[in-house]
Amino acid sequence: MKNTTNDLPLKLQAFAQLLDAQPPEVQQVSQFLLATAMHEAGKFELLNIAEVDGRWHYTFSGAGEVLSVV
């Protein structure tokens, strides 16, 4: 998650720190699951899915942000 500010609630800051301490593969899966859950909850819109070098990239939009998850 790499939250560099303290704008998150304390419990979410602890969760972000826990994720940041995980290996890169676990971070990627966690980010994908979180983005998928946000999409299912209607918070994110799925904009695009593309395969790049054998890896799937999902692009989401929500809360004025656009993010890509591998």
Secondary structure by P-SEA (a helix, b strand, c coil): cccccccccaaaaaaaaaaaaccaaaaaaaaaaaaaaaaaacccccccccccccbbbbbbbcccbbbbcc
